[in-house]
Amino acid sequence: MPNEFKNVPAIEKCFSILQHFAESKQELGISEISKQLELNKSTVFNIIYTLKNLEILEQYPDGKFHFGTLLYLLGNANGKKSELLQTVHPYLAKINQQTKLSAFLGIRSGQQAVIIDKVDTAHDIKISSEIGMRLPLLAGAGGKALLSQLSDRAIDQILNTNSLKKFTAKTCIDKKRFKKEVLSIRKEGIAFDDEEYIDGVVAFSAPLNTNRPDLQAAIWTVGLKQQVSKESISKINNFLKKIADEINHRFYMTTDGA
């Protein structure tokens, strides 16, 4: 270690806060972080909002914070994948191989869905999106699957403060019908997008139960309309629901054994 090296107290405090988030199973507020770590409240405030601006942390409407999407994206790019990525990636490969459609893992970040992993190598014709790509939460199968994991109150809040954009002729812009579709996905465990977000493109999505209230995640598979026959829709729906059940069981076993 170089003789001139000195620890940077601010960085030490920053990492102690991040470690505290990692060890907590709930979102955290500035006052409780300050009290639990015995740090000055103004110091915690400045660190927390710096991390928020960097998208390392995200903030709930109630003012509390949780890990943001940037950590997942950095983990993927660096090859040191999070538990979520490690658990789900083999299933994305299975979905891609079985359906010949592109498979994605996404999480909710505020009012957007963010792709944090994908497998799209099993067929010559494919719909490709890059890891890190952000999609509207109020559009497509993936967005609806993520919304279905929120409380009715949270869904209403998002719908009341946003307009539904008409992406194609099949896009639902009626808020009551849109919410009904989201609640149906919560009950059935599957979402289907028949050219609602992009003309000529269909998608299937299943919400994942990560056993973490601060993390909404979903898997989805996307392809061209010509790749999905009417007869195969039910088959793909059931297959994706089965995959989601297997993933959820893995999360349950991990949480139960912790």
N, C-alpha and C positions, 0 to 999 in steps of 0.2 A: 504494500500500500504506500503511495507517495507520501512523503513527509508533510507536504503542504495540504494534504486532504483534510477537510473538515466536514462533519455531518451538517446537513442543512435542516434545522429544526422544523421548518415549515413542511418539508417533504416527509419527515418522520411523522408529523402530526397528520398529514394527509393520508399516509398509508395506514396509520392506526385507525383512522375513520373508515377507510375502505375495508380493512380487516373486520371492523365492527359490523359493517353492513353484511359482509360475507358470513359472519357467524350468526347474524340475526335472521329469523324466519319471518319477520314483519318489516314493513316500511318504518322509517325512523324520522323523527323531527329534530330540529336544531337544538331545542332545549334539552331533550332527553339524551342526545349525543353528548352535549356539553356536560351534563350531570354525570352520565355513566363513565365517560372517559376523563372526567375532571379537567376539562379544557375550557379556556376562556370562551364565553359565548360569542363574542364578536369574531374571534379567530375561527371558530367552527362555522359561523355565518359566511365569512369570506371564502373559506375553503369549499364549503358545500356549493355555493353559488358559482364559484369558478369551475368546479366539477360539472355542475349543471350546464354551464355555457359550453363546456367541452363535450357534452352529451355522454359523459361517463355516468352521471346520475340523471334521473328524471323525477319530476315532481307530480304528485297526485293533487287533485283539486282541493283536498283538505290541508295542503301545505307540507305533507310529509314526503320523504324521498325514497327512491329505490334505484337499483342498478339500471343503467341505460343500455341501449343497443350497441354502443361503441365497444363495450367490453367483449360482447359476443363476436363482433366483426374483427376486432384485434386478435382474439383467441383463434378464430378461424384462419386468419392470414398468417399467423405465427406458427400454426401447426400444433399449438397447445390448446386443444379444444376443451370447451367446458363440458360439464356432465350432460347438458342438454344436447350438444352437438354429438358427443360420443355415443349417446344412447340412440339418437334418432337417425344418424347418417346411414347405418346398415339397412334400415328400413326404407330410406329413400332409394337406395340402390335396388332393393327388392321391388318397390313400386315401379321404378323405371323399367326394370327388366320384365316385369309381368305385364304391364300395360302398354309398354313402348311409348309412354308419354313422359314429358319432363316432370320431375318431382322436386318439390321445394319444401323447406322449413322456414317459417316466418314467425315473428313475434310482433306484438303491438308496441308501438312507440308513440305515445300521445294519440293523435288522430291519424296515424299512418300505420301501415303494415310494412315491416322491413324483412327482406329476404336475408337469412343468415347462413343458409346452406342449400345446396342443390345437387342433383344428379340428373344429367340429361344426355347420357352417352349411348343408350341402347338402341337408337333408331336413327336413320338418316334424316328423316323429317322431324324437326323438333321446334318447340317454342323455347327460346333461350332468354333468360334474364340474369343479370349479374348479381352476385352476392353483394349486399349493401344497398340494392335498389329499393327505393321506397314507393309504396303504392297507396292509393287512397283507402282509408278504412271503410268508407261508405261506398265501396264498389267491389264487385266480384265475389267469388266464393270464399277466398282466403280472408278478406275483410269481414265478411259476415260471420265466418267461423270464429274469428277473434272477438268480434262484438258479442257473440252469443255467450261468452264467458263472463261478461260484465253483469252487474245487477241491473234490474229494470230501471232504477233511478239513474244509473250512469248512462245507460242507453238513451233514455229520454233526454238527458242533459246534452249529449252529443248531437242528437237529432234536432233538439230545440235551438241549438246554436250554429247549425250548419244547414246548407241547402243540399239537396240531392241533385247531383249533376247528371245530365242525360248524355251518356257516353255513346250509346247506340239506340236504335229504334226499340230494342227490347229492355232497356234500362228501366228499372222501377224508380219513379220519382215521387210516388205517393208515400208519405212518411208512415202512415198507419199500416199500409200493406207491407212496407219494408220492415217495420218492427215485427209484424206478425211472422214474416219469413225468418227473421233472426231468432225469435222465440221457438219456432218450429225446428230450427237447426239445433238449438239447445236441447230440445226434447229428443230429436231423431239422431243427433250425432253426425250429421252429414249435410253438406251444402253443395248445390249444383248450380253452375253458371252457364246458361245456354246463350252465348253471345251477348251477355248483358254488359260486359266491360269492353270487349274488343270484337268487332265484326269478324265472323269466321273462326272464333276461338271459343272452346268450351273448357270448363274447369270443374274439378271436384275437390272438396276440402273437408277435413275432419278436425274439430278442435281437440286439443290435447289437455289432459288434466295433469299438470306438473306438480300439484300439491303445494304450489307457491302462490299466495294471493296477489303477489306483485308481478307475476309473470303470466301473460296470456300468450299461448303458442298454438300453432296449427300446422298441419301438413296439407299440401295440395298438389294436385297433378293437373297438368295443362296440355292441351293439344289442339290441333286443327279440327274443325267440325267434321271434315272428311275422314278423320282417323277414328271417330267414335260413332258407331252405328247405334240406332235406337235400341236394338236388342242388347247392346253391351252396357248401356247406362246403369241398369240395375246391378249388373255383375260388378262393375267398377265401384259403385256405391258400397256394396256389401264388402268388397275386398278392402277398400280404404277404411271402412269402419272397423274391420277385423284388425288391420294393422294398427289403428289408433288404440284399440283395446289392448293389444300386446304392449305397445309403448307405455300406456297408462299403467299397466300392471308392473312394468319395470320401475316406473316412478314410485308407485305405491310400495314396492318391495324395498326400494332405496330409502324412502322416508321412514318406513316402518322399522327398518333395521338401524336407523341412525340413533 
